């Protein structure tokens, strides 16, 4: 910095290091307390531990165990813009997953998702569409800010749900950002968590329905519309958007099973969802066809108009 053309460093002599000062660790009592410093230090430690676990996980994700693709899409559809904006390496996939852990609070998360078909918001709408694909592409390619009381409730309660799941399963969940499917980089997902079970990646998807804030997910009735009872077992409806979300997410990360955890302070439920290759065999090729023929051209057109 300057003051009338003179550097402050020239105006004032630098302080000489004091050898009498000794760095000491923060006392455990402060770290464990609920004072602002203690809360901040605990959160910092949690972030560091999560990133260390994520470093071990990222080499394992982004590769589908079984790959499906659209026969109607040729290499000619992979234009220069696709190669420069969408295709990524394994290292870039890992870096995106690390840098976007904060998800919607991270600008890069929004930028990377905009160029791709995401499991949570776009995949199901494409799956059920029968006509007017250009109209759908234009709609999906236009970013929108959406918020509601139900969304706010879900975001607020997700950490508590994840912590409850960890206690129930006696495991540690690793939080991850955006995961891009490396061999099909037009496809992505944002898992609520990942863990390793018996040496294999397991997906965690958490739902916190506000309608069940004061009632359990299941009592005499099933109190959410996306779960149903089959015999004595709870199942996720196959025609629901959440089924599409978890199936496409399992495909992207290379998982064979998803722990679908529906949280309520009055009583949560855990539903095991296995990867459905017959479902994915139909859905993934349609998503790929839609991306190259409709969605990506709409994204490029919108960007050029800005």
N, C-alpha and C positions, 0 to 999 in steps of 0.2 A: 504494500500500500504506500501511497505517496502523501506527503504534506508539503505543499508549495514546491513540488519538484524534487523533494528529497525523500529517499527511502527511509521508512521507519527503522529498518535494520542499521542504517548509517547514523540515525539520530540517537538510538539507544543501544547500549552494549547488550549482547545476549546474556541471559542468565547462565551462570556456571552451575553445572550439575552438583547437587548436594549429596556427597557420599554417605551422609548420615541417614538419608532416606532409604528405607528398605521396602521392597514390594512384598506384601503378604496377601495370602488368599482371603477372600471375604469370609467372615465367620459363618458357620453353618446356621447359627441362630437367625442371622439376617436373611440368608437365602430362603429359609423355611418360613419366614414370617410373611404376613400379609401387607407389609409396607410396600410402597411403590417400587423401591429398589429390589426387594425380595421377589415380587411378582415379575419384574423385568428380567432378573437374572435366571429365574426358573424357566421363563419362556425362551430365553436365549439358549439355555442348555437343551431344552426340548427340540428347538430348531436344529441345533448342531447334531443331536443324536439322530433326528429324522433324516437329515442330509447324509449322514454316514451310512444309514441303512439303505437309503435310496441309491447311493453309489454302488452298493452290492446288487441291487435289484435291476437297475436300468439295463445291464447287458442281457437280461433275460426277457425283457418286454419288447413289444412292437413287432413281433414275428408270429403270425398265425400258425397254429399247429397244422391246420389243413387250409389250403388256400382255394378260394373260388373267384372266378373272374368272368367278365362278359365277353362272349364270343364276338359280339358286334363291334367291340372297340378295338381299333388297330393302332399300331405304333404311330401312324400319321396323326392320330388325335393328340398325341403328346407334343404339343407345339412348344416353341422356344419359351413362351411365358410360363408354361407348366414346368418345364425343366428348371427355370431360374427361380420361380416363386414357390413351387410345391415340393419338388423332389428334394430329399434330404439324405444325409448319410447316417450311419449308426451313431456316430459321435454327436451329430446335430440333434438327433432324436433324444439322446440322453441329456443334452444341454437344455433343450426345450422343456423336458420333463422336470428338470431341476429348477429352472428359472421361473416357472409358472405355477409353483406350488400354491400361491395365493389365489389362483384361478381368476374369478371375475374382478378381483382387486388389482390384477396385473395387466397393464396395457398390451404386453406381448401375447398374453393368452387370447385376447380378443383378435389381435392381428392374425395369429396363426389359425384360429378357428374360422375366420372369415374366408380363408382360401380353401376350406375343406368341408367335407360332409361330416358333421359331428353326430355321435351316437345319441345324444340326449335330445336335441331339438329338431334335427332335420331328417334323420333316418326314417322315423315312423311316418312322417308326412309323405315322404317319397314312396315308401312301401305301399301305402293304401291308395295312392293316386292312380287313376285310370286314364285321365286325359288332361289337356291343357297344361302340359309340362312346362312350357315357356312361362306361363303366368306364375306357376309355383316357383320356378327358378328365380324370376325377378323378385318375388316376395322374399324368398330365403336369402337372396344376395343383398338385401337391404337391411343393414344393421338396425336394430331397434332396442331401446332401453325399456325393459319391462320390470315392474315391481308390483308386489301385492302383499297384503298382510300374511297370506299363507306362505309366500316365498320368504318373507322376513322371519317368520316363525321357524321355518325349516333351517335357514342359515344360522339362526341363533342357537338352535338346539342340536345341530349336527355334532359339535364337539362332545356334548354330553352323551349323545347316542353312541359315538365312536368309543368313548371311555367305558360305557356300560357294556358294549360288545366285547371290548378287550378283557374286561373283568369276567364276563360270562364264558368266553372261549379260552381264557388264560393265555393270551397272545399279545403281541405288539403289532399294531397296524402302522404301516408306513404311508404317509401322505405323499401324494405325487401330483404333478401338474398335468399339462396336456400331453397325452401319449399319441404319437403319430405312428400309423402302420407303415413300417419301412418299405416293404415290397409294394404296397399300394398307398402311397403317401397322400392321396386325396382323401383319406379316411382317418378319423381321429376320435378320441374319447377323453373324458376327464374323470377318472375313477375317484370315488370317495376314499378309497384306500386299497392297498395291496398287502398281501402277506404270503408267506411261503408255508405250504402244508405238505409234508412228506416229500419235500424236494421240488414241489411244483407250485407255480404261481396260482394264487386264489384271489379273485376279485371281491371287493366289498362295496356294496351299494347300500346307502342309508336313505331312508325316507322318514320324515318327521311330519306326519299329517296334523295340521292344526285342529282338525275336527276331533282328534283323539287326545287333545290336551287334558281333558278331564274325564276321559273314559279309556279303558284298555283297548288295544287293537282288536282283541277277540274276547268276548264274554259269552253270552248266550248266542250272540250274533257275530258275524265278521263285520267290523265297523269301517272298513275301507272297501271301495268297489273293485280294486285290482287283485284282491285275494279271494280264493274260493276253497271250499273243503272238498277233497276227494277221499272218500272213505274216512280215515282218521288223520289224513295228512293235508296240510295247507299247501296250496299251489298258487303260483302267479298266473293270472289269466294270459293265455297265449295271444289274444287279440288286443292286449293293452299296450299302450306306448311304452310302459316300463319293461315289458318283455322284450320289445325290440331294442330298447336301450341296453339292457344287460347282455343280450345275445351279441349285439354288435361290439360292445365293450369287451366281452370275453374274446371275441375274434381278434380284435386289435391288440390286446395285451398278450394273447397266447395262453389264456386260462381255460381250464376245463370245467370249472365250477365257480359260481358266484354265491356268496353269502348275502342274501337280500334281507337287510335288517330294518324292520319297521318299528320305529321308536314311539313310545308314549310314557310319560312319567307314571302312568297308572298301570302299565303292563305292556311290554314290547314282545315282538315275535321274530323268530329267525326262520327264514324260508330258504332251503337249499335249491338252487336253480342250476341244472347241468347245461353245458353247451349243447345246443340243438343244431347239429350239422345239416339236417334236412331243411330246417328253417333258413339257415344261413346260405345254403346252396341256392335258394330262390332269391333271397333278399340282397346279398352282396353284389351279384351281377347286375341287378336292377339299379342299385346305388351307383355302381361304376358307370353304367350306361348313362344315367341321368347326369352324373358329374361332367363327363366329357361332352355330351351332346347338348346339355341345357344349362347346368349350373355354372361351370367355369366360364363359358362365353358370357353369361350374364354378369359375373363378377368383373371380368375384364372390361365389359362395356360400361359398367357403373364407374369403375376406376378412371377410365378415360374421360368420362363426363365431368369428373370433379375438378 
